[in-house]
Amino acid sequence: MLTQLIKIVGNMQSDIQGMQSDIQGMQSDIQGMQSDIQGMQSDIQGIKVDIQEIKADARDFKAKSEARHEAVMSQLKTLENDQDFIWEKAVRNERELGNIKRQLS
């Protein structure tokens, strides 16, 4: 019976040593995962900075685009006003020519 007890204790001792090595392996895996997580966090911070820069560039582009749009619209309005003026003058001149033709005939 004593030999059986010694045998059982020996088996338990070897099982405990196996579990301890497994635990040490898991601890090293956890440390590796923690370092990976820290690396990913720094990558995420870099991505956030890049996104902020892209947003700032988009805002600048939008402002420039809006300014260009306003300039083009202003030029188009000027051209429209010029065209209306020219049409009015042309109509006035045509009327006067028509009146002169009637007077001469």
Backbone hydrogen bonds in HBPLUS format (Angstrom, degrees):
<---DONOR---> <-ACCEPTOR-->    atom                        ^
c    i                          cat <-CA-CA->   ^        H-A-AA   ^      H-
h    n   atom  resd res      DA  || num        DHA   H-A  angle D-A-AA Bond
n    s   type  num  typ     dist DA aas  dist angle  dist       angle   num
A0005-LEU N   A0001-MET O   2.93 MM   4  6.20 155.8  1.99 145.1 151.7     1
A0006-ILE N   A0002-LEU O   2.89 MM   4  6.13 154.7  1.96 145.2 152.0     2
A0007-LYS N   A0003-THR O   2.83 MM   4  5.99 153.6  1.90 143.9 151.6     3
A0008-ILE N   A0004-GLN O   2.84 MM   4  6.10 158.9  1.88 151.4 156.4     4
A0009-VAL N   A0005-LEU O   2.95 MM   4  6.11 162.9  1.98 147.4 152.2     5
A0010-GLY N   A0006-ILE O   2.86 MM   4  6.01 151.8  1.94 143.2 151.5     6
A0011-ASN N   A0007-LYS O   2.91 MM   4  6.21 156.7  1.97 148.8 154.8     7
A0012-MET N   A0008-ILE O   2.88 MM   4  6.14 157.6  1.94 149.1 155.7     8
A0013-GLN N   A0009-VAL O   2.85 MM   4  6.03 152.1  1.92 145.1 153.1     9
A0014-SER N   A0010-GLY O   3.00 MM   4  6.29 156.1  2.06 147.7 153.4    10
A0015-ASP N   A0011-ASN O   2.90 MM   4  6.15 154.3  1.97 147.8 155.5    11
A0016-ILE N   A0012-MET O   2.81 MM   4  6.03 159.0  1.86 150.9 156.5    12
A0017-GLN N   A0013-GLN O   2.99 MM   4  6.24 157.3  2.04 146.1 152.1    13
A0018-GLY N   A0014-SER O   2.97 MM   4  6.18 151.5  2.05 142.3 150.3    14
A0019-MET N   A0015-ASP O   2.85 MM   4  6.16 156.0  1.91 149.9 156.7    15
A0020-GLN N   A0016-ILE O   2.83 MM   4  6.07 152.0  1.91 147.6 155.9    16
A0021-SER N   A0017-GLN O   3.01 MM   4  6.27 154.1  2.08 144.9 151.0    17
A0022-ASP N   A0018-GLY O   2.91 MM   4  6.21 152.1  1.99 144.3 152.8    18
A0023-ILE N   A0019-MET O   2.79 MM   4  6.03 157.5  1.84 150.7 156.7    19
A0024-GLN N   A0020-GLN O   2.93 MM   4  6.16 156.6  1.98 145.0 151.4    20
A0025-GLY N   A0021-SER O   2.93 MM   4  6.17 153.0  2.00 143.2 150.7    21
A0026-MET N   A0022-ASP O   2.86 MM   4  6.19 155.7  1.92 149.4 156.4    22
A0027-GLN N   A0023-ILE O   2.82 MM   4  6.07 153.7  1.88 149.0 156.7    23
A0028-SER N   A0024-GLN O   2.97 MM   4  6.25 155.6  2.04 146.6 152.5    24
A0029-ASP N   A0025-GLY O   2.94 MM   4  6.21 150.5  2.02 144.3 153.1    25
A0030-ILE N   A0026-MET O   2.80 MM   4  6.06 156.2  1.86 150.0 156.5    26
A0031-GLN N   A0027-GLN O   2.94 MM   4  6.19 156.5  1.99 146.6 152.8    27
A0032-GLY N   A0028-SER O   2.96 MM   4  6.18 153.7  2.03 142.6 149.9    28
A0033-MET N   A0029-ASP O   2.85 MM   4  6.17 154.7  1.92 149.1 156.3    29
A0034-GLN N   A0030-ILE O   2.83 MM   4  6.09 152.7  1.90 148.8 156.6    30
A0035-SER N   A0031-GLN O   2.99 MM   4  6.27 155.9  2.04 147.2 153.0    31
A0036-ASP N   A0032-GLY O   2.93 MM   4  6.20 150.9  2.02 144.0 152.8    32
A0037-ILE N   A0033-MET O   2.81 MM   4  6.05 154.6  1.88 148.6 155.6    33
A0038-GLN N   A0034-GLN O   2.95 MM   4  6.22 155.8  2.01 146.2 152.4    34
A0039-GLY N   A0035-SER O   2.98 MM   4  6.22 152.4  2.05 142.3 149.9    35
A0040-MET N   A0036-ASP O   2.85 MM   4  6.17 155.1  1.91 148.9 156.0    36
A0041-GLN N   A0037-ILE O   2.84 MM   4  6.09 151.0  1.92 147.7 156.1    37
A0042-SER N   A0038-GLN O   3.04 MM   4  6.32 154.0  2.11 145.9 151.9    38
A0043-ASP N   A0039-GLY O   2.96 MM   4  6.24 152.0  2.03 144.6 153.0    39
A0044-ILE N   A0040-MET O   2.79 MM   4  6.03 153.3  1.86 148.4 155.9    40
A0045-GLN N   A0041-GLN O   2.97 MM   4  6.23 153.3  2.05 144.0 150.9    41
A0046-GLY N   A0042-SER O   3.02 MM   4  6.31 154.2  2.09 143.5 150.2    42
A0047-ILE N   A0043-ASP O   2.89 MM   4  6.21 152.8  1.96 147.9 155.8    43
A0048-LYS N   A0044-ILE O   2.86 MM   4  6.12 155.1  1.92 150.0 156.7    44
A0049-VAL N   A0045-GLN O   3.02 MM   4  6.32 155.2  2.08 147.4 153.5    45
A0050-ASP N   A0046-GLY O   2.97 MM   4  6.26 159.0  2.02 146.9 152.9    46
A0051-ILE N   A0047-ILE O   2.83 MM   4  6.09 157.2  1.88 152.1 158.3    47
A0052-GLN N   A0048-LYS O   2.94 MM   4  6.19 156.3  2.00 147.6 153.8    48
A0053-GLU N   A0049-VAL O   2.98 MM   4  6.28 154.9  2.04 149.2 156.0    49
A0054-ILE N   A0050-ASP O   2.89 MM   4  6.18 155.8  1.95 149.2 156.2    50
A0055-LYS N   A0051-ILE O   2.86 MM   4  6.10 157.0  1.91 150.6 156.8    51
A0056-ALA N   A0052-GLN O   2.94 MM   4  6.18 156.1  2.00 145.7 152.1    52
A0057-ASP N   A0053-GLU O   2.89 MM   4  6.14 158.8  1.93 149.3 155.2    53
A0058-ALA N   A0054-ILE O   2.84 MM   4  6.07 152.6  1.92 146.6 154.6    54
A0059-ARG N   A0055-LYS O   2.89 MM   4  6.18 154.1  1.96 148.4 155.1    55
A0060-ASP N   A0056-ALA O   2.95 MM   4  6.23 160.6  1.99 150.0 155.2    56
A0061-PHE N   A0057-ASP O   2.81 MM   4  6.03 160.5  1.85 149.2 155.1    57
A0062-LYS N   A0058-ALA O   2.84 MM   4  6.00 156.1  1.89 146.0 152.8    58
A0063-ALA N   A0059-ARG O   2.91 MM   4  6.16 158.6  1.96 149.2 154.8    59
A0064-LYS N   A0060-ASP O   2.90 MM   4  6.16 163.8  1.92 153.5 157.9    60
A0065-SER N   A0061-PHE O   2.80 MM   4  5.93 157.9  1.85 148.3 155.3    61
A0066-GLU N   A0062-LYS O   2.84 MM   4  6.02 156.5  1.90 147.6 153.9    62
A0067-ALA N   A0063-ALA O   2.94 MM   4  6.18 155.9  2.00 146.5 153.1    63
A0068-ARG N   A0064-LYS O   2.90 MM   4  6.15 159.1  1.94 150.3 156.0    64
A0069-HIS N   A0065-SER O   2.87 MM   4  6.07 156.2  1.93 147.4 154.5    65
A0070-GLU N   A0066-GLU O   2.93 MM   4  6.18 160.0  1.97 149.0 153.8    66
A0071-ALA N   A0067-ALA O   2.98 MM   4  6.25 154.6  2.05 145.6 152.6    67
A0072-VAL N   A0068-ARG O   2.89 MM   4  6.16 162.5  1.92 154.6 158.8    68
A0073-MET N   A0069-HIS O   2.85 MM   4  6.06 165.1  1.88 154.6 159.0    69
A0074-SER N   A0070-GLU O   2.90 MM   4  6.04 152.0  1.98 143.8 151.6    70
A0075-GLN N   A0071-ALA O   2.97 MM   4  6.24 158.0  2.02 147.9 153.5    71
A0076-LEU N   A0072-VAL O   2.85 MM   4  6.11 158.1  1.90 151.7 158.3    72
A0077-LYS N   A0073-MET O   2.90 MM   4  6.09 153.2  1.97 145.1 152.2    73
A0078-THR N   A0074-SER O   2.96 MM   4  6.22 154.7  2.03 146.2 153.1    74
A0079-LEU N   A0075-GLN O   2.88 MM   4  6.16 160.1  1.92 150.6 156.0    75
A0080-GLU N   A0076-LEU O   2.82 MM   4  6.04 153.0  1.90 145.6 153.5    76
A0081-ASN N   A0077-LYS O   2.88 MM   4  6.13 159.3  1.92 149.0 154.2    77
A0082-ASP N   A0078-THR O   2.88 MM   4  6.13 159.0  1.92 150.0 156.2    78
A0083-GLN N   A0079-LEU O   2.83 MM   4  6.03 157.5  1.88 147.6 153.9    79
A0084-ASP N   A0080-GLU O   2.90 MM   4  6.17 161.0  1.93 150.9 155.8    80
A0085-PHE N   A0081-ASN O   2.96 MM   4  6.18 158.6  2.01 147.9 153.8    81
A0086-ILE N   A0082-ASP O   2.87 MM   4  6.12 159.0  1.91 150.8 156.7    82
A0087-TRP N   A0083-GLN O   2.85 MM   4  6.09 160.7  1.89 152.8 158.1    83
A0088-GLU N   A0084-ASP O   2.93 MM   4  6.14 160.7  1.96 149.8 155.0    84
A0089-LYS N   A0085-PHE O   2.93 MM   4  6.20 160.6  1.97 149.7 155.0    85
A0090-ALA N   A0086-ILE O   2.80 MM   4  6.02 158.8  1.84 150.4 156.8    86
A0091-VAL N   A0087-TRP O   2.86 MM   4  6.06 162.7  1.89 153.2 157.4    87
A0092-ARG N   A0088-GLU O   2.89 MM   4  6.07 162.0  1.92 148.6 154.1    88
A0093-ASN N   A0089-LYS O   2.80 MM   4  6.00 159.8  1.84 151.2 156.9    89
A0094-GLU N   A0090-ALA O   2.85 MM   4  6.05 155.3  1.91 146.9 154.0    90
A0095-ARG N   A0091-VAL O   2.91 MM   4  6.17 154.8  1.98 149.9 156.5    91
A0096-GLU N   A0092-ARG O   2.96 MM   4  6.23 162.0  1.99 148.6 153.6    92
A0097-LEU N   A0093-ASN O   2.85 MM   4  6.09 156.6  1.91 148.4 155.2    93
A0098-GLY N   A0094-GLU O   2.86 MM   4  6.06 151.2  1.94 143.3 151.7    94
A0099-ASN N   A0095-ARG O   2.79 MM   4  6.10 155.3  1.85 151.7 158.6    95
A0100-ILE N   A0096-GLU O   2.88 MM   4  6.10 158.2  1.93 148.5 154.6    96
A0101-LYS N   A0097-LEU O   2.91 MM   4  6.08 158.8  1.95 146.9 152.5    97
A0102-ARG N   A0098-GLY O   2.99 MM   4  6.21 155.6  2.05 145.5 151.8    98
A0103-GLN N   A0099-ASN O   2.92 MM   4  6.16 152.3  2.00 146.0 153.9    99
A0104-LEU N   A0100-ILE O   2.95 MM   4  6.15 147.5  2.06 147.3 155.9   100
A0105-SER N   A0101-LYS O   3.03 MM   4  6.19 133.5  2.26 140.6 152.2   101
